[in-house]
């Protein structure tokens, strides 16, 4: 069973996203691995991105150039816990 550590996941920025990258800050007390899953309004998975963060105050970087403009839900899974964040992609 994993140790009990505090994890805080911020919102994605910039919002709305107009470039190729978005970022979300993450606070964790040690190195963590996780996965982002981007889901469109129809519930279809558009992108899955594994990540590894090394230190407290690190950021998740996600390349979004393959996403069409629209509104998405992003599920961030870390150590068995899941957070949901919104992402708006614009031209």
N, C-alpha and C positions, 0 to 999 in steps of 0.2 A: 504494500500500500504506500503511495507517495506521501512524503512529508507534507505537513500543513504549512503552506507558504501563502503570503498575501500577493495577489496579482491584481493590478489595476490597468484596464485597457481604455485608452482615450478614444475620442471620435476621429474619423478620417478628416484630413485636411489636404489641400484646399477643398472647400465645399461651396458651390459645385465644382467638380473636377473638370478642368479644361485642358490639361496637358497630358503627358504620358505617364505620370506617376502620382500616387497618393501615399500618404503616410499616416500612421496612427502610433501615438506614443504608448509605451507599455512600461509599467513599473513591476518588477519582480525581484525577489531577494536573491535569486541565483539564476544560473543559465537555464533557459527553458526552450523547448521546441513546441511547435504548434502547427496549425493548418488553417488557412482562410478558405472559405467557400463562398463564392459570389453567385447569388441566385436572382434571376430576373422576376418581373411581375407575374409571369406565368408559372413560376415555381421551378424553372429549368436551371440547372447548374451551368453557368457560363465560364467559370474559371475556378480552379483549385490551386492554391499556392502553399507549399510547405515553407516554414521559416524556422530559424534558430536565432535566439537573442542571447547575447553574451553577458550583459550587465544591467544593473538598475538604470532606468531612464533611457533605454534603447528605443528604437522605432522600428515598426514593421514598414517595409517599403513594398508597394505593390504596383507593378506596371499595368496600366489600363488601356493601352492603345488598341487592344483587340475588342474592347467592349463598345457596343453601339451606344449612342446617347440614350439616356433613360435613367430610371430610378431602380436601384438594386438594394437587396438585403445582403449583408456580409456577415457570415457566421465565423467566429474566431474561436477555435477549440484549442485549449491549452490544459494539459494535465487533467483531462477528464471533465473540465468545466467549459462552458460555452457562453460567449457573449454575442449579442446581435447589434450590429451597427448599420446605419443607413449610408448609402453612397449615391450621389447624384453625378452623373456623367453628362457633360454638355460639350457641344462643338467649340 
